[in-house]
Amino acid sequence: MTTRMFTSPLFLGFDHLEQMLERASKTSSDGYPPYNIEQVSQTGLRITLAVAGFTMDDLQITQEDNQLVIRGRQTDDSQGRIFLHRGIAARQFQRSFVLAEGIEVRGAWLDNGLLHIDLAKPQPEVRVRTIPITRNTATANGTSFGQVVDSKPEKA
């Protein structure tokens, strides 16, 4: 059973946001691999994951709708090796991040055991809409709508 967060009739069209929050709460609580998220510019973000021991061939990054998914699968190369202590395990992982609308993945690179993923968040465009109030001129089905006029603010 899910608890609905936006039950007020004042929250119209927030179903998608509620679904994203639910998806984010279901992501793995496992702390592996550790990661940082940093703001590198006014519109730029960077996710850095510590993936020591993984090669580029072991890693996969996909974007599934608004979800960024990073998967790592190492092959077990212990054939013929005798370990006196094995503290570094060949471990697979999946780490997911829910992205806001409009966020773009710009690129990714692997450097010294750190996987960096650059993201860009767009600057919101300010829109002003004038909605005219018209007289009630009922049509055959009983409804009538005036024309909506979009206008962009003047740049200073």
C-alpha positions as CSV (number, residue, x, y, z in Angstrom):
1,M,0.0,0.0,0.0
2,T,1.4,3.4,-1.0
3,T,0.8,6.6,0.8
4,R,-0.2,9.4,-1.4
5,M,1.6,12.6,-0.7
6,F,-0.2,15.0,-3.0
7,T,-3.8,14.4,-2.0
8,S,-4.9,18.0,-1.8
9,P,-7.0,19.1,-4.8
10,L,-4.7,22.1,-5.1
11,F,-1.9,19.8,-6.4
12,L,-3.0,19.2,-10.0
13,G,-0.8,17.2,-12.3
14,F,1.8,16.2,-9.7
15,D,1.3,12.4,-10.2
16,H,4.5,12.2,-12.1
17,L,6.5,13.8,-9.3
18,E,4.9,11.5,-6.8
19,Q,6.0,8.5,-8.9
20,M,9.5,9.8,-9.1
21,L,9.7,10.2,-5.3
22,E,8.4,6.7,-4.9
23,R,11.0,5.4,-7.3
24,A,13.8,7.2,-5.5
25,S,12.7,5.8,-2.2
26,K,12.9,2.2,-3.6
27,T,16.5,2.6,-4.7
28,S,19.1,0.5,-3.0
29,S,20.1,1.6,0.4
30,D,23.4,-0.2,0.0
31,G,26.3,2.2,0.3
32,Y,28.3,0.6,-2.5
33,P,29.9,2.1,-4.4
34,P,30.3,5.4,-2.5
35,Y,29.6,8.5,-4.5
36,N,29.8,12.3,-4.5
37,I,27.5,14.7,-6.2
38,E,28.9,18.2,-6.8
39,Q,27.9,21.4,-8.5
40,V,30.7,22.3,-10.9
41,S,29.0,25.4,-12.4
42,Q,25.7,27.3,-12.3
43,T,24.1,24.7,-14.6
44,G,26.5,21.8,-14.2
45,L,26.5,18.8,-11.9
46,R,28.9,15.9,-11.6
47,I,28.4,12.5,-10.0
48,T,31.6,10.7,-9.0
49,L,31.5,7.0,-8.1
50,A,34.5,5.2,-6.5
51,V,34.8,2.1,-8.7
52,A,38.3,0.9,-8.0
53,G,39.1,-2.3,-9.8
54,F,36.5,-1.8,-12.5
55,T,37.5,-1.2,-16.1
56,M,35.5,0.6,-18.7
57,D,34.3,-2.7,-20.1
58,D,33.0,-3.7,-16.6
59,L,30.8,-0.5,-16.4
60,Q,27.5,0.4,-18.1
61,I,25.6,3.7,-17.9
62,T,22.1,3.9,-19.1
63,Q,19.3,6.5,-18.9
64,E,15.9,4.9,-18.6
65,D,13.3,7.7,-18.8
66,N,14.3,10.0,-15.9
67,Q,16.5,7.5,-14.2
68,L,20.2,7.3,-14.5
69,V,21.4,3.7,-13.9
70,I,25.1,2.8,-13.4
71,R,25.9,-0.9,-13.4
72,G,29.2,-2.6,-12.6
73,R,30.0,-6.2,-13.3
74,Q,33.5,-7.6,-12.6
75,T,34.6,-11.0,-13.8
76,D,36.2,-13.3,-11.3
77,D,39.8,-13.5,-12.2
78,S,40.9,-15.8,-9.3
79,Q,41.5,-18.8,-11.5
80,G,44.8,-20.4,-10.5
81,R,45.4,-17.8,-7.8
82,I,45.8,-18.7,-4.1
83,F,44.6,-16.0,-1.7
84,L,45.9,-15.9,1.9
85,H,43.3,-13.2,2.5
86,R,40.7,-11.9,0.1
87,G,39.3,-8.5,1.1
88,I,38.8,-7.2,-2.4
89,A,35.8,-9.1,-3.8
90,A,34.7,-9.1,-7.4
91,R,31.3,-7.5,-6.6
92,Q,28.6,-6.3,-8.9
93,F,26.5,-3.2,-8.2
94,Q,23.7,-1.1,-9.6
95,R,23.3,2.6,-8.5
96,S,20.3,4.6,-9.7
97,F,19.7,8.4,-9.6
98,V,16.3,10.0,-10.4
99,L,16.9,13.0,-12.7
100,A,14.6,16.0,-12.9
101,E,12.9,16.9,-16.2
102,G,15.3,18.4,-18.7
103,I,18.6,17.3,-17.0
104,E,21.0,16.0,-19.7
105,V,23.8,13.6,-19.4
106,R,26.8,15.3,-21.0
107,G,29.4,12.6,-20.7
108,A,31.3,10.1,-18.5
109,W,34.9,9.2,-18.0
110,L,36.9,6.8,-15.8
111,D,40.1,8.2,-14.1
112,N,42.1,6.5,-11.4
113,G,39.3,4.4,-10.1
114,L,36.7,7.2,-10.2
115,L,33.8,7.2,-12.6
116,H,32.7,10.8,-13.4
117,I,29.4,11.6,-15.0
118,D,28.7,15.2,-16.0
119,L,25.1,16.5,-16.1
120,A,23.6,19.8,-17.2
121,K,20.5,21.2,-15.8
122,P,18.7,23.7,-18.0
123,Q,17.9,27.2,-16.8
124,P,14.1,27.5,-16.5
125,E,12.6,29.8,-19.1
126,V,10.3,32.4,-17.6
127,R,7.0,32.3,-19.3
128,V,4.2,34.7,-18.9
129,R,0.8,33.7,-20.2
130,T,-2.2,36.0,-20.5
131,I,-5.5,34.1,-20.3
132,P,-8.3,36.3,-21.6
133,I,-11.7,36.4,-19.9
134,T,-14.5,36.0,-22.5
135,R,-18.2,36.1,-22.4
136,N,-20.0,32.8,-22.0
137,T,-20.9,31.9,-25.5
138,A,-22.1,28.4,-25.1
139,T,-21.6,26.0,-28.0
140,A,-23.5,22.9,-28.8
141,N,-21.8,20.8,-26.1
142,G,-22.1,23.6,-23.5
143,T,-18.4,24.6,-23.3
144,S,-16.4,27.4,-24.8
145,F,-12.9,28.4,-24.3
146,G,-11.1,31.6,-25.2
147,Q,-7.7,31.7,-27.0
148,V,-4.6,31.6,-24.7
149,V,-2.0,34.1,-25.6
150,D,1.7,33.3,-24.8
151,S,4.1,36.2,-24.4
152,K,7.7,36.2,-23.5
153,P,9.1,38.8,-21.1
154,E,11.2,41.5,-22.7
155,K,14.9,41.2,-22.1
156,A,16.6,44.1,-20.5
